[in-house]
Amino acid sequence: MTVIIALLAAIALIDGANAAPTAEECEVPLSFLMNPANHQVHHKEFRGMMRTYYAMPYGDRYIWGATAGMLRMLYERIYLP
C-alpha cells in the first residue's frame, strides 16, 4: 500500500511542478479513482485524427488526458488479472 501512495504522490508532484497544463491541484479519494465506473472514455478529433482519452470527472473537477490515463493504468495493474 505504501508504494501506491508514494506513486500517487509522485504524480501529484509532477503535475504540480508545472502549472501550465494543470489548472489547479485537488485531492480525490483513491476509492473514487480506482472505481472503473468513474473511468470515462472520450473521443475527440485533433489534427485530422480521432483521439481517445480517459476522463474522470469529480464534482466540479475534470481529470483527463495523461493524468487520467496513468490512473487507469494503475487501476489495471492492481485490479485486473
Z-matrix of the N, CA and C atoms (Angstrom, degrees):
N
C 1 1.446
C 2 1.526 1 110.83
N 3 1.306 2 118.19 1 -36.61
C 4 1.457 3 120.88 2 -179.19
C 5 1.523 4 111.45 3 -62.64
N 6 1.327 5 116.95 4 -36.48
C 7 1.461 6 120.31 5 -179.80
C 8 1.519 7 110.04 6 -62.84
N 9 1.317 8 117.86 7 -41.73
C 10 1.458 9 121.62 8 179.84
C 11 1.525 10 110.11 9 -63.02
N 12 1.303 11 117.20 10 -45.33
C 13 1.459 12 120.71 11 179.39
C 14 1.522 13 110.20 12 -61.36
N 15 1.320 14 116.90 13 -42.63
C 16 1.459 15 120.41 14 178.70
C 17 1.519 16 110.56 15 -63.48
N 18 1.317 17 117.98 16 -40.25
C 19 1.454 18 121.48 17 179.58
C 20 1.519 19 110.33 18 -64.05
N 21 1.323 20 117.28 19 -45.37
C 22 1.458 21 120.01 20 179.23
C 23 1.520 22 111.36 21 -64.98
N 24 1.312 23 117.44 22 -36.64
C 25 1.459 24 120.77 23 176.81
C 26 1.527 25 110.04 24 -64.42
N 27 1.316 26 117.19 25 -39.55
C 28 1.466 27 120.72 26 178.68
C 29 1.520 28 110.50 27 -64.39
N 30 1.326 29 118.72 28 -40.84
C 31 1.461 30 121.67 29 177.81
C 32 1.520 31 109.84 30 -62.53
N 33 1.320 32 117.09 31 -44.06
C 34 1.462 33 121.05 32 -179.98
C 35 1.530 34 110.72 33 -61.92
N 36 1.341 35 117.31 34 -39.14
C 37 1.459 36 120.19 35 179.52
C 38 1.525 37 111.25 36 -67.36
N 39 1.322 38 116.24 37 -39.28
C 40 1.465 39 119.28 38 178.98
C 41 1.524 40 109.62 39 -63.56
N 42 1.335 41 117.74 40 -48.05
C 43 1.456 42 120.86 41 179.43
C 44 1.523 43 111.24 42 -62.94
N 45 1.334 44 117.25 43 -40.36
C 46 1.449 45 121.02 44 -177.70
C 47 1.523 46 113.59 45 -73.44
N 48 1.327 47 117.61 46 -21.94
C 49 1.456 48 121.18 47 -176.79
C 50 1.523 49 111.52 48 -70.12
N 51 1.324 50 117.33 49 -30.97
C 52 1.458 51 121.59 50 -179.46
C 53 1.523 52 107.90 51 -121.97
N 54 1.302 53 117.62 52 99.45
C 55 1.464 54 121.86 53 -173.71
C 56 1.529 55 113.08 54 -73.19
N 57 1.309 56 119.07 55 -12.99
C 58 1.465 57 120.51 56 -177.11
C 59 1.537 58 112.58 57 -57.31
N 60 1.342 59 120.82 58 -52.07
C 61 1.465 60 119.08 59 -178.43
C 62 1.533 61 113.49 60 -85.08
N 63 1.326 62 117.60 61 -4.65
C 64 1.457 63 121.28 62 -176.17
C 65 1.527 64 108.91 63 -117.03
N 66 1.338 65 115.93 64 116.62
C 67 1.459 66 119.59 65 -178.60
C 68 1.520 67 111.11 66 -63.55
N 69 1.328 68 117.44 67 -47.78
C 70 1.458 69 121.80 68 175.39
C 71 1.516 70 109.36 69 -165.49
N 72 1.302 71 115.84 70 161.35
C 73 1.457 72 121.61 71 -179.93
C 74 1.525 73 109.28 72 -90.79
N 75 1.327 74 115.71 73 151.75
C 76 1.455 75 120.05 74 176.87
C 77 1.524 76 108.79 75 -152.73
N 78 1.309 77 116.10 76 163.73
C 79 1.462 78 121.76 77 176.63
C 80 1.515 79 108.66 78 -102.43
N 81 1.321 80 115.68 79 133.86
C 82 1.458 81 122.23 80 179.09
C 83 1.523 82 107.09 81 -130.89
N 84 1.325 83 118.43 82 132.62
C 85 1.471 84 120.06 83 179.96
C 86 1.532 85 111.62 84 -59.66
N 87 1.318 86 115.93 85 137.08
C 88 1.459 87 120.64 86 178.11
C 89 1.520 88 110.77 87 -58.81
N 90 1.330 89 118.30 88 -34.94
C 91 1.464 90 121.24 89 179.03
C 92 1.526 91 111.05 90 -60.79
N 93 1.325 92 117.87 91 -35.04
C 94 1.464 93 121.24 92 176.58
C 95 1.523 94 110.44 93 -68.45
N 96 1.322 95 116.54 94 -46.71
C 97 1.460 96 121.36 95 -177.23
C 98 1.527 97 112.78 96 -66.57
N 99 1.324 98 117.71 97 -29.56
C 100 1.462 99 121.36 98 -178.70
C 101 1.530 100 112.73 99 -94.45
N 102 1.307 101 118.12 100 9.19
C 103 1.461 102 122.14 101 177.04
C 104 1.530 103 108.11 102 -96.20
N 105 1.341 104 118.99 103 112.75
C 106 1.463 105 120.79 104 -175.74
C 107 1.524 106 113.41 105 -62.30
N 108 1.319 107 118.20 106 -18.72
C 109 1.468 108 120.47 107 176.73
C 110 1.538 109 110.65 108 -64.97
N 111 1.328 110 117.03 109 -20.14
C 112 1.468 111 121.49 110 179.99
C 113 1.524 112 113.06 111 -94.80
N 114 1.321 113 117.73 112 1.82
C 115 1.463 114 122.25 113 -179.21
C 116 1.524 115 108.48 114 -95.74
N 117 1.301 116 116.88 115 111.38
C 118 1.459 117 121.46 116 179.09
C 119 1.524 118 109.55 117 -104.00
N 120 1.331 119 115.77 118 145.46
C 121 1.459 120 120.82 119 175.34
C 122 1.531 121 106.79 120 -108.06
N 123 1.324 122 115.83 121 125.66
C 124 1.461 123 121.74 122 -179.93
C 125 1.521 124 109.65 123 -117.50
N 126 1.320 125 115.12 124 155.85
C 127 1.460 126 121.99 125 177.98
C 128 1.523 127 108.06 126 -128.97
N 129 1.320 128 115.61 127 139.17
C 130 1.462 129 120.12 128 179.22
C 131 1.521 130 108.96 129 -150.52
N 132 1.311 131 115.98 130 141.73
C 133 1.455 132 119.50 131 176.45
C 134 1.524 133 109.48 132 -80.80
N 135 1.330 134 115.34 133 131.88
C 136 1.450 135 121.43 134 179.26
C 137 1.518 136 108.25 135 -141.49
N 138 1.308 137 116.45 136 120.74
C 139 1.465 138 122.42 137 -178.73
C 140 1.527 139 112.13 138 53.20
N 141 1.310 140 114.72 139 43.62
C 142 1.463 141 120.65 140 174.90
C 143 1.517 142 115.83 141 80.51
N 144 1.328 143 118.39 142 2.33
C 145 1.461 144 121.09 143 -179.93
C 146 1.521 145 109.82 144 -125.68
N 147 1.320 146 116.86 145 146.54
C 148 1.455 147 120.98 146 175.57
C 149 1.524 148 108.52 147 -78.67
N 150 1.306 149 116.40 148 129.31
C 151 1.467 150 122.87 149 178.30
C 152 1.519 151 108.81 150 -113.83
N 153 1.308 152 116.31 151 149.24
C 154 1.458 153 122.44 152 178.25
C 155 1.521 154 108.24 153 -120.15
N 156 1.337 155 115.97 154 137.70
C 157 1.463 156 120.10 155 179.37
C 158 1.520 157 109.95 156 -149.90
N 159 1.316 158 116.07 157 157.11
C 160 1.459 159 121.77 158 176.16
C 161 1.521 160 110.33 159 -88.22
N 162 1.326 161 114.66 160 150.91
C 163 1.458 162 122.11 161 173.65
C 164 1.518 163 107.98 162 -141.10
N 165 1.325 164 115.76 163 147.53
C 166 1.465 165 122.08 164 178.86
C 167 1.526 166 108.37 165 -136.42
N 168 1.347 167 117.66 166 81.51
C 169 1.459 168 119.44 167 178.46
C 170 1.531 169 110.58 168 -63.36
N 171 1.313 170 116.20 169 135.26
C 172 1.459 171 122.00 170 -179.52
C 173 1.523 172 108.21 171 -136.76
N 174 1.319 173 117.50 172 102.45
C 175 1.457 174 120.85 173 -176.00
C 176 1.511 175 109.13 174 59.87
N 177 1.329 176 117.27 175 -125.42
C 178 1.461 177 120.99 176 177.94
C 179 1.527 178 112.11 177 -92.28
N 180 1.318 179 117.53 178 9.90
C 181 1.468 180 123.08 179 178.69
C 182 1.535 181 109.45 180 -98.20
N 183 1.328 182 115.32 181 156.09
C 184 1.461 183 120.64 182 -179.87
C 185 1.524 184 107.94 183 -137.65
N 186 1.328 185 115.86 184 101.49
C 187 1.464 186 122.20 185 178.18
C 188 1.521 187 106.38 186 -91.65
N 189 1.318 188 117.67 187 123.61
C 190 1.456 189 118.91 188 -175.46
C 191 1.528 190 110.72 189 -151.02
N 192 1.299 191 115.64 190 178.44
C 193 1.458 192 121.92 191 174.48
C 194 1.520 193 113.99 192 64.11
N 195 1.328 194 115.89 193 -134.60
C 196 1.465 195 121.15 194 -174.98
C 197 1.526 196 111.85 195 -61.80
N 198 1.333 197 117.18 196 -40.01
C 199 1.468 198 119.83 197 -179.38
C 200 1.513 199 110.75 198 -63.73
N 201 1.334 200 116.83 199 -48.65
C 202 1.472 201 120.44 200 178.55
C 203 1.530 202 110.54 201 -64.44
N 204 1.321 203 117.40 202 -36.44
C 205 1.461 204 120.66 203 178.67
C 206 1.522 205 112.23 204 -64.23
N 207 1.340 206 116.95 205 -41.40
C 208 1.468 207 120.23 206 177.63
C 209 1.527 208 111.04 207 -65.78
N 210 1.321 209 116.23 208 -40.35
C 211 1.470 210 119.48 209 177.71
C 212 1.515 211 111.55 210 -65.27
N 213 1.331 212 117.31 211 -38.03
C 214 1.466 213 120.84 212 176.96
C 215 1.531 214 110.14 213 -64.56
N 216 1.321 215 117.23 214 -42.15
C 217 1.465 216 120.22 215 178.36
C 218 1.522 217 110.99 216 -63.40
N 219 1.328 218 117.66 217 -38.76
C 220 1.452 219 121.40 218 175.95
C 221 1.525 220 110.26 219 -61.31
N 222 1.329 221 116.67 220 -45.61
C 223 1.471 222 121.37 221 176.79
C 224 1.533 223 110.17 222 -56.54
N 225 1.327 224 117.66 223 -47.92
C 226 1.461 225 121.51 224 -178.01
C 227 1.520 226 111.41 225 -62.41
N 228 1.324 227 118.30 226 -38.83
C 229 1.470 228 122.26 227 -179.90
C 230 1.519 229 111.69 228 -66.48
N 231 1.320 230 115.93 229 -37.63
C 232 1.466 231 120.17 230 -175.95
C 233 1.517 232 112.92 231 -83.64
N 234 1.339 233 117.29 232 -43.58
C 235 1.460 234 120.57 233 -167.50
C 236 1.522 235 116.12 234 -106.29
N 237 1.312 236 119.32 235 -21.75
C 238 1.468 237 120.06 236 -178.19
C 239 1.530 238 110.42 237 -94.24
N 240 1.326 239 116.75 238 146.07
C 241 1.485 240 119.62 239 -179.46
C 242 1.513 241 111.98 240 -68.46
